Structure formats: C-alpha cells, structure tokens
Amino acid sequence: MVCVKYLRKVGNHTFRLQASRIKRCKFESAEETEESTSEGIVKQNLEEYVCTHPGSFGDMCIRCGQKLDGESGVTFGYIHKGLRLHDEEISRLRNTDVKNLLIRKKLYLILDLDHTLLNSTHLAHLNSEELHLISQADSLGDVSKGSLFKLDKMHMMTKLRPFVRTFLKEASEMFEMYIYTMGDRPYALEMAKLLDPLGEYFNAKVISRDDGTQKHQKGLDIVLGQESAVVILDDTEHAWVKHRDNLILMERYHFFGSSCRQFGFNCKSLAELKSDEDEAEGALTKILKVLKQVHYKFFDELKEDIAERDVRQVLKSVRREVLSGCVVVFSRIFHGALPPLRKMAEQLGATCLMELDPSVTHVVATDAGTEKARWAVKEKKFLVHPRWIEAANYFWEKQPEENFVLKKKQ
C-alpha cells in the first residue's frame, strides 16, 4: 500500500517540483566542478547526479523530468494513467513495501470478482423465473446494506456472494487486498464501489484485463507485492499458469441462470430456485478460516527469519493436512480424469495406492459394482464418489463421507 500511495503522489505537481529541484542541483553541481582542476572530482560529481530513469509518465522520467525516447518497462495504469516502471524500480518498491507490510503482520491477497466474490448478468439475460429480482433490487443510495443491485447504466444486475462483507472486513485485518478481474476497467471500478463503498479496502488497487501484460492471463508482474507474500483467490485455475502455488481455487458462485448456462450446467440457478448459498457454510466462510490458518502459520509458527518465509510453502502445508491419514484406491475412473484426481488427492495429503490392502480407508469410484467397490462395502471401508475429493479441494476441509456415498444403480 505504501508504494501505491507513493506512485500516485508521483503524478502530482509536488513531484514535478521535486524533479525541478533535482535538475537545479545538477546544474549547480556542474558549475562547481568547472572551478576544479581535478578530472576525477569532475567525473565523480557528474556521475553522482546521473538519473537512471526508473520510470516514466508518458515520455517524461518520473525522477528527473527528462524527455525519454521510446517506451520501456511495465505499465501500471491502474495506479496512475501513463505510469511505466522499469524492473529495478519495481523490485525496489516491492522490497520496501513487503518490509513495511510484514512489520504490520500482513500479507497480500489478490481477489477475483466474478464467481468468486459476486455474480453478474445482463438484464436482457434474465429469464421469466428471474424477473422478480428487478423489483427486489437494493437501493444504490446505501450500498453497504444491500447485496442485489440493478445497474441501469451498465444494463446489468449484480448479486454479492453471501458473507462477502464480513469476509472483506476480517481479511483486511490480515491482508493488503487487490481486486484482479478479467472484466474491463469500468466494470471493475463499479464492482469495487459495491464491495467497498467507503474505499476502505482497495483504493487504487483495482486491476482489470485492460492492465494485464498477457491476453487471457493474469500475472503478478503488475502487482507491487513479493510473490512469496501473495495469496490469490480465483475460480479459474488456468488464468494463473505461472502462479498456481499462490492460488486458492474457489468454488464458483452461480446465482443467475446465465452463469449456469455459461459453464454448461443444465440446472436451475439459485435465483430461479429463489434460494442462495448458505452464509454459515458457504465458500467465503470456509476460505476465511483457511486464510486465518495460513496467516497464523506464516507469522506465528515458522521459525526462520521473516524475510525468508514463503506463503506458498505455508499453503502447501495447510493443503496437505486436509486428507492426511486417508489411504485411497481408485476404481472405474475415466482414464483422462484419473491423473488430475490422483494429483489432487496427493496434494491434499492422501496416500494413493494402486491395489487394495488393509490400510485402505477409501475407495473412490463411479460404479458401485466393481470388484474394488464391493470389497469396500464388505470390509466396511468408505465408498465415495470422486466429488468427495473435489469438494475437499474447494473447501480445504475433509468432507463428510455420508454426503458422497456411492450407491448401486437400481
């Protein structure tokens, strides 16, 4: 947060006056060196004031004000329009910011919007079973008390995920938070207003697809936080190809029918059912517990110097506890689905075997009639559907086996 505030100040007139003073110092220094007969002293004084041009606004250096040729560096337009920073300056700002953050016992949290914190749809996509929502929309006059909003200027309707306001409040005590969405900038800013009407959490830290450096990808190259201190919440794993170790994958929130159809689900939406995700047992409630556990382990359990700690290792450690002690054998799993399911189970701490033995605790299958499935029933072992592992993966918590029992087809 320190570096974001600093960079926003860089763009104002105060910083330009500072640049003028630097240039005046250079001029006065040059005059002084003319009186010296020592070439070494002249060279030393001149080099002392050589600007490295750490970044630019448009074509002007942010430090000395000199006009620069060409464009280089990474664009940080979400902080200030036209701002570009070079790698060395980005590294310096990150190092400074993470030191200040760790002193305050905070980490970074990158939050996706759609299907993670909220669900939006175009008004034209509401079906007959959802039209009742229009009359139930909350007032935009006091956003903090509502959860369902009709945004006429954008021709959209947005539903905030249950528990999101409590989630943001409690998460903000442990994390410096960014929004990072594949939506465009106007949409991202409008959603930020709904989630953070008082500007307590995000301020300038709202990143949209317009700010990314790679199409259809999200990256931490435009986040001014050290990767070793960043946790990401997102429902789309493939959006973070380079940063999967930082990611907590979220169960998607499908409130509107158009959202279900977008992902190929042939079922009624929560809105059509006039229902909603359970606040006490929903995804954000579960994940807040995980974030608290990660934060505690990072700051209170790790023994190494705080600057050497890595939240990615903490995430792996917490994840391995979920199915620790479970010994799993798979049966009748579609060939292409088996490797990722096995990998998921192992990342959650389960031991996966190829053959049955007395140590097996769970048989995971799609057909209750296989030899391994029948063995599980006979030996009073758990016989569960693959969704048992998938649910544990989403909630970072071992799920009750009775909710995923595999029964014989009638």
N, C-alpha and C positions, 0 to 999 in steps of 0.2 A: 504494500500500500504506500510505503514511503516513496518508492521510486516512481509510482504512478502519479502521486501528487507533485513530485519534483518535475516530472516531464510535462505536466500540464502547466506548471508555472513557467517552464522554459519558453513557452509560446507567447507569453505576455510582454508588455512593454518594459517591465522591470528587468527581464533577462536581456533585452536589447540594449538597455543602458549599461548592463554589466559587460556585454560584448564591446561596447564603445570604450569602456574603461580599460579593458584588456588591450584594445588596439592602441589606446593612448599610451599605455605602459610600454608597448613595443616601440612606439615612436620615440619616447623619452629615453628608453634604453639605448636605441640606436644612436641618438645624439651624444650620449655619454661615451659610447665606445669610440666615437670619432676622435675624442681627445686622447685616447690611449694609443700608445705606440706598440703595444703587445698584440700580435695577431692571435695568440692563444686566448687572451681575455676577450677579444672581439668575438671570436668564434663561440666561446663558451656562453657569453651573454646573448648572442643571437639565437643559439640553439635552445637556450632556456625558454624562449618565448615562441618557439615553433609550434603551431597548433596542429594536432593530429587529426582534426576534423572528425570527432566521434560520431557525429550525426548531422542531419540537416532538416530544415523546413523548406520544402520546395527545393530551390537551388542555393540556399544560404546555410552556411555552417552554423550549428546551434551554439558554438562556443565563441568563435571569433567574428562571425558575421560575413566572412569572405564568400564571394560567389563561387560555387563549385561547378565543374563541368561533369555532365552525365549523372546517372542515378546509381547508387550502390547502397548495400545494406538491406535490412529488413524493415518493412513498413509497419508502423504502429498507429494506423489511422484511427483506431478506436479510442486511443488516448488523446491524440490531437491530430486534426486533419493535416496531411502533408508531412508528418513526422517519420523520419527514417533513421535507424541506428545501425552502427557497424558492430561486428561481432565482439570486439574488445569492450565497447561501451555496454553492450548487452550483458556481457559476463560481469563487468564491474558492478552494474546496477543490481544484477541478481545476487551477487555475493553480499553486497551491502544490505539488500532487502531481507535476505534469508537470515542474516545475523540478527537483525532487529526483530524479525518475526519469532525466531527461536527463543530469544530472550523473553518474549511475551508468551511463551509456551503455545505458539500457534503454528499450524501448517497451512498449506494451500489446498483449496477444494474447488475443482472445476465442475460446474453443473450444466448438464444438458437441459434443454427446455421440453420439447415435445416428447410425450410418452414417458418422461421422467418426472418432471415437476407439474406438468399440466397436459391438457389435450385440447386442440383447437380444430374447428371445422368452418368451412364457408357456409354462410346462411343458406345458399342455394342447395347445399348438400344435405340439409336436414330433411328427413323423410316424415311421412304423416304421423308416425308414432313419436316423433321428437319435437313437433311443432309447439307442444305445450311448454317447452323450455323458454320460448321467446317471452312469454308473459311472466315467467318465474325469474328472469334475469335480475341480478342485483344492481343496485344503483352505482354508477361510476362516481357519484359525488362523495362517497365514503368507501373507497376500495378496500380498506383494511378489514371491513366487516363482511365482505362478500366472497363468493367462490365461483359464481357463474356470471359471466359478463357478455353482453351483446355490444360488439364494437362496430357501430354503424359505418364509421369512416373506412374501415378495412373490410366491411361486409363479412364479418366473422363472428363466431361465438367461441369463447374460451372457458373451459372448466378447470379450476385449480385442483390438483390432487389432494384428497383428504390428508390432513395433518401437515400440509406444506408450511403453513405459517409458524407453527411450533417448531418444525424441523429447521427452518431457516434461522429462527431466533437462537435455538440451542447450538446449532452448528456454527453460528457466527462467533460463539464464545471460544471455539477451538480452532477455527479456520479463517483465513482470509479468502473470501469467496469470489469466484468469477462465474459469469454466465458464458457458455460457449455453444452456439447453435448453428445448425445448417440453414436456418431461416435467414431472410435478408435483414438488413440493419433496421429499417423502420419497424418490422415485426418484433425483432429482438428488444428494441427500446420500449415498445408498447407492452410487451410481456414483463419486462423489468419493472415498469410502473405498477402493474397489477400485483406482482410478487413483493415489491419493495417500495410502497407508495411514499415513504418518508425518506428514501435514499440512505438508509442505514447500512445496507449490506454491500451494494455493488458499485455505486457511483459510476466511474468511467470504465469499470472492469466488465464491460459487456461486449463480447466478441461474436461476430456474425460470419456467415460464409463470405461476405464481401472483404473480410480482413484476412482470410486464410491464404497461405502460400501454395497450397496444392488443392486442385479441384477434387471434390467429393471426399476429402480427407481432413481430419482435424490433427493439429500438431501443437506441441508445447513450445515451438520456436517463437511463437508470438505471445507467449505468456511470460511475464517477468518474474518467474519463480523457478528455483532449482528443481530439477526433475526428482531428486532424492527426497523432496519435501512435498510432492504433489500427489493428491488423491483425486481420481476422476470418477464421477457418477454419470453413466450414459447407458441407454438401452441398446446401442448399436456397437457391437464389438469391432466390426471391420472398419469403423470410422477412425479407430485409433491403432492402426497397424504397428506404429513404432513405439507405442506406449501402453501395451496391454498389461504390463506388470504394474502399472499405476491404476488400472481400471477396476472398479466395482460395477459389474454388469447388472443393470436394473430390469426388473420385470416391467413390461410395457403397460402403461395405463391407457386403456381403450374405453373412453366414456361415450364417444359418439359412434354411430353406426358406420360413418365414412371411414373412421380409423380402423375398424374391424375389417371392412372390405379392402382397404389399402394393403393389408397384410394377408389377405386371402382367407379370412375366417368366415365361415358360413354359420354365424350365430348372432343372436340378438345382443346389442350393446347394452351397457349399464343404463344409458339414457332410455333406451326402448323398454327396458325392464323396470324403469322407474326405481332404480337401485343405485348403489355406489360402492366403492371399495371401503372395506371396514377400516375405520380410522385407527382403532386399537391394534389390529392385526395386519394392517396394510404394509406395503413395501417400504414407505418412508419411515414408519415406526421401527421396522426391523433393521433397516440400514442405519438409522441414527444410533442404535445400540452397537452396531459394528464400528461405526466411526468413533464412538466413545471408547471402545475397546482398543482400537488402533491408536488413538491419541494417548491413552493411558500407557500402553506398552512402549510407545515411542519415547515418551518423556519420563516415565517413572520406572520402567523395568530394564531398559537397555543400559549396559554398563559403560560402553565406550564413550569417548568424547562426543558431545552433542553434534559437533560439526561433521563427524564421521558417520552418523546414523543415517539409515536409508529406509524411508517409509515403505518402499517396495518389498523389502525383506520382511517388514512387520506384517504387511498384507498377506504374504505367502505363509507366514507363521500362523496367523489367525485363521486363514483358509484351511490349513492342514488339520486344524482342531475339529472341524465340522463333522467329518465322518471317521475320525480317529477311533480305532478299535473295531471297525467294520471290515469283515472279510467277504469279498464279493465274487460271485461267479455269474457270468452272463450266459443266457440261453435264448436262442431264436431271436437274435437282434440282427436287423438288416445289415448286411456286410459293410456298407458305406457308413452306417451310423455307429458301428462298434468302436472304431479307434477314437473318435472325439468323446464318446461317452466314457470309455475306459480312462482317457486322459483326464476328463473332468472329475471322475471318482477319485483318481490318484491325487490330483491337486487338492481335493477336499480331505485327504488323509486316509482314504480307504486302501486296503490291500486287495489287489485284484489277482485271482487265480484262474488258471485255465481249466483245472479239473476239480471235482468235488473231493473234500476231505472233512474230517470232523471239525476243523477250525472255521469252516464257512459259516457266516452268520446270515447272509442274504443271497438269495438267487434273484437276479434281475432279468425278467423275461417279458415277452409279448404274447406268449402262448402257454397256458397252464397245463397243456397236455404233453409237454416234452419230458424226457426222462429226468432231467435235472429239476424241472418244476415239480414233478411227482415226488422226487427224493426230498425236496424242501418241505412238502406237506407231511410226508411220512416222518421225517426227522424233526418236525416242529421248528423248522427254520423260517425266516421271513421270506415270503414270495411276493415280490413287488414289481410294479411297472417301472420302466425307465424314468417316468416323470418324477419318481421319488428322488432320484439323483439330481434331476434338473431343478426341482423345487429347492433342494438343499443348496444348490449352486446360486440361485437367485436370492434366497433369504439368508445365506451364510449361517444356516442353522439346520441341524438334523430334524427331519420332518417325521411326524407320527406315521409309522408303517401302516396302521389301520386305514389311513386315508388313501393308500395307494396299493391296496391288496389286489393281486391278480386272481380273478375268478375264472373257472371253467366256462367256456361258451356253451350256452344251452342249445 
